[in-house]
Amino acid sequence: MPTVQERTLDIRDGLLKPKVLVSGDGPPVVFLHGAGGLRWNRFLDDLAADFTVYAPFHPGLNDPDDIRKIDSLWGLVLYHYELLDALGLQAPALVGHSYGGMLAAEVAATNPGRVGKLVLLDAIGFWLDDRPVADWVALTPEELVDICFYDPEGEVARTLTAVPEDKEERQDHLIARTWALACTSRFIWPIPDKGLKHRIHRVKSPSLIIWGKQDRLVDPVYAQEYADRLVNAQAQVEIIDKAAHFPHLEQRERVSALVRDFLRG
């Protein structure tokens, strides 16, 4: 099993001090996780077998004051440019899940030269920017768990919601971890200027788009629509059966093989 190290970087003369988990020895891959927080998992172990995987925490997750120092979505994109600079990475592959996929697409669209390859795992935000935040707040715990997981009682759901034993408490815990940031921060969701759909065509990086077939958070039909907008990139789409919003965890072996082959190619 790869050894995972934690690094703390100084950005903006120490104003921001993001934490980054690093493992592996090979070409660089940056993994941008969803809104709920970062957990190193077996999918990242798989990538670290062939690549050097950098997994940064999003601003605000290791220091709540950090997000207050970033004043807009564009400020968040600039922060990620600075993060790549601090890591000494010129054009790494970006792999983004959920909210992290939205950020990865933004970085690739606004400065195409900074991204070598792009992998989107159920990228979110781009297609949901017309859905009122109140709609998400109104979802019951049961609805949210059913939307996010192919099998709400399966291994992945248990792993991501495993702190309380009681099912209802576990679902409440999921909401608190995964959606509080997304549903309360004006910096994150919905996209303030609804602009990504109008600049996604600027992406030039070869792109792999992976969606869970059972995903009801972001309908899988949008995977091809996403690819169709990537008119200046070589884009391929893979729809994963028996997976919902976490295809890289619920069908890890298949998704790992697809991503590794794509990044090697």
C-alpha positions in Angstrom: 0.0 0.0 0.0 1.5 3.4 -0.9 2.7 5.7 1.8 0.6 8.9 2.1 2.3 12.0 3.3 0.7 15.3 4.4 2.3 18.6 3.2 1.4 22.1 4.3 2.0 24.8 1.7 2.3 28.6 2.0 0.2 30.5 -0.5 -0.1 34.3 -0.7 2.9 34.8 1.6 1.4 32.5 4.2 -2.1 34.0 4.2 -3.4 30.6 3.1 -1.9 27.3 4.3 -3.5 24.5 2.4 -2.9 20.9 3.3 -2.1 18.4 0.6 -2.0 14.6 0.8 0.7 13.1 -1.5 1.5 9.5 -2.5 3.2 7.6 -5.3 6.1 8.0 -7.7 5.3 9.0 -11.3 3.8 11.7 -13.5 1.8 14.2 -11.4 -2.0 13.8 -11.0 -4.0 16.3 -8.9 -7.2 14.9 -7.4 -9.9 17.5 -6.5 -12.5 16.0 -4.2 -16.2 16.8 -3.7 -17.6 19.3 -1.2 -17.8 16.9 1.7 -14.2 16.6 2.5 -11.2 14.5 1.5 -10.7 10.9 2.5 -7.8 9.0 1.0 -9.3 5.9 -0.4 -8.4 2.8 -2.5 -9.1 4.6 -5.7 -6.3 7.0 -4.9 -4.1 4.1 -3.9 -4.8 2.7 -7.4 -3.7 5.9 -9.0 -0.6 6.2 -6.8 0.6 2.9 -8.1 1.5 4.6 -11.4 1.4 8.4 -10.6 2.3 10.9 -8.0 -1.1 11.8 -6.6 -1.6 15.2 -5.0 -4.9 15.5 -3.1 -5.4 19.1 -1.7 -8.0 19.9 0.9 -10.5 22.6 -0.3 -10.2 26.0 1.3 -12.1 26.1 4.5 -11.9 22.4 5.3 -8.6 22.5 7.2 -9.0 26.2 8.2 -12.6 27.7 8.3 -11.1 31.2 7.8 -9.5 30.3 4.5 -12.8 30.4 2.5 -13.4 33.9 3.8 -10.1 35.0 2.2 -11.4 33.9 -1.3 -14.0 36.4 -2.5 -15.5 34.7 -5.5 -15.6 31.7 -7.8 -12.9 33.3 -9.9 -10.9 33.8 -6.7 -11.2 30.1 -6.1 -9.9 29.3 -9.6 -6.9 31.7 -9.1 -6.2 29.9 -5.8 -5.9 26.6 -7.6 -3.4 28.2 -10.1 -1.4 29.3 -7.1 -1.7 25.8 -5.6 -0.3 24.2 -8.7 2.6 26.8 -8.6 3.3 26.0 -5.0 3.5 22.3 -5.8 5.8 23.0 -8.7 3.4 21.5 -11.3 3.3 22.9 -14.8 0.6 20.9 -16.6 -0.5 18.0 -14.4 -3.5 15.8 -15.1 -6.5 16.9 -13.1 -9.0 14.4 -11.8 -12.1 16.0 -10.2 -15.1 14.4 -8.5 -18.4 16.2 -8.0 -17.7 19.8 -6.9 -14.0 19.1 -7.5 -14.9 18.2 -11.1 -16.5 21.6 -11.5 -13.3 23.3 -10.3 -11.1 21.1 -12.5 -13.2 22.1 -15.5 -13.0 25.7 -14.6 -9.2 25.6 -14.3 -8.9 23.8 -17.6 -11.3 26.3 -19.3 -9.9 29.5 -18.0 -6.2 28.6 -18.5 -6.0 25.6 -20.8 -2.2 25.5 -20.7 -2.2 24.6 -17.0 -3.9 21.2 -17.5 -2.4 18.2 -19.3 -5.4 15.9 -19.1 -8.8 16.2 -17.5 -10.9 13.5 -15.8 -14.4 14.4 -14.6 -16.1 12.0 -12.2 -19.7 13.1 -11.9 -18.8 16.7 -12.2 -21.4 18.9 -10.5 -22.4 22.6 -10.5 -22.2 23.2 -14.2 -25.5 21.6 -14.9 -27.2 22.5 -11.6 -26.7 26.2 -11.6 -30.4 26.8 -12.3 -31.6 24.6 -9.4 -32.5 26.7 -6.3 -30.4 26.0 -3.2 -33.7 25.7 -1.4 -34.5 22.5 -3.4 -31.4 20.9 -1.9 -32.1 22.1 1.6 -35.6 20.6 1.3 -34.4 17.1 0.5 -35.0 14.6 3.3 -32.0 12.5 4.6 -33.5 9.4 2.9 -33.8 11.2 -0.4 -30.3 12.6 -0.3 -28.8 9.2 0.5 -30.8 7.5 -2.2 -29.7 10.1 -4.8 -26.0 9.9 -3.9 -25.5 6.1 -3.6 -26.3 3.2 -5.9 -26.8 1.1 -2.8 -27.6 3.3 0.3 -26.8 0.4 2.6 -23.7 -0.7 0.6 -20.0 -0.6 1.5 -19.4 2.9 0.0 -22.4 4.5 1.8 -21.4 2.9 5.0 -17.8 4.1 4.6 -18.7 7.7 3.9 -21.4 7.8 6.6 -19.9 5.4 9.1 -19.6 7.6 12.2 -23.0 7.0 13.8 -24.4 3.4 13.9 -28.0 4.5 13.7 -29.2 4.8 10.1 -31.1 8.1 10.7 -28.1 9.6 12.5 -25.8 8.4 9.8 -27.9 10.1 7.1 -27.9 13.3 9.1 -24.1 13.0 9.3 -23.9 12.7 5.6 -25.9 15.9 5.1 -23.8 17.8 7.6 -20.5 16.7 5.9 -21.4 16.7 2.3 -23.8 19.5 1.7 -23.3 22.2 4.3 -20.5 23.7 2.4 -22.2 23.4 -1.0 -25.6 24.7 0.1 -24.5 27.6 2.3 -21.5 29.1 0.6 -22.2 31.7 -2.2 -18.7 31.0 -3.4 -19.4 27.4 -4.4 -23.0 26.6 -5.5 -24.8 27.7 -7.5 -22.1 29.2 -9.7 -22.4 32.9 -9.2 -22.0 34.0 -12.8 -23.3 30.7 -14.4 -20.4 31.0 -16.7 -18.8 27.6 -17.0 -21.2 26.4 -19.7 -20.2 29.4 -21.8 -16.4 28.7 -21.5 -16.1 25.0 -21.4 -15.4 25.0 -25.1 -12.0 26.6 -24.3 -10.8 23.3 -22.7 -8.0 21.8 -24.9 -7.0 19.0 -22.6 -7.9 15.4 -23.6 -10.8 14.6 -21.4 -12.4 11.5 -19.8 -15.9 12.0 -18.5 -17.2 9.3 -16.1 -20.8 9.1 -14.8 -22.6 6.7 -12.6 -25.6 5.2 -14.5 -27.8 5.3 -11.5 -26.9 8.9 -10.5 -29.9 11.1 -9.9 -28.0 14.0 -8.5 -26.6 14.8 -12.0 -28.5 12.9 -14.6 -26.1 10.7 -16.7 -27.6 12.1 -19.9 -25.5 15.2 -19.2 -22.2 13.3 -19.5 -22.6 13.3 -23.3 -23.8 16.8 -23.3 -20.7 17.8 -21.3 -18.6 16.0 -23.9 -20.4 17.7 -26.8 -19.5 21.1 -25.4 -15.8 20.1 -25.2 -15.5 20.9 -28.9 -11.7 21.7 -28.7 -10.8 18.7 -26.6 -10.6 15.0 -27.4 -13.4 13.8 -25.1 -14.6 10.3 -24.3 -17.6 9.3 -22.1 -18.0 6.2 -19.9 -21.2 5.5 -18.1 -20.7 3.1 -15.2 -23.4 0.6 -14.3 -24.2 -0.1 -10.7 -22.9 3.2 -9.5 -24.4 6.6 -8.6 -22.6 9.8 -7.6 -19.4 7.9 -6.5 -18.5 5.7 -9.5 -14.8 5.7 -8.5 -15.7 4.2 -5.2 -18.8 2.1 -6.0 -17.1 0.5 -9.1 -13.5 1.2 -8.1 -11.7 -1.5 -10.1 -13.4 -0.6 -13.4 -13.1 3.2 -13.0 -9.5 2.9 -11.8 -8.6 0.9 -14.9 -10.3 3.4 -17.2 -8.6 6.4 -15.5 -5.2 4.8 -15.4 -5.3 3.7 -19.1 -6.5 7.2 -20.1 -3.7 8.9 -18.1 -1.1 6.6 -19.5 -2.2 7.0 -23.1 
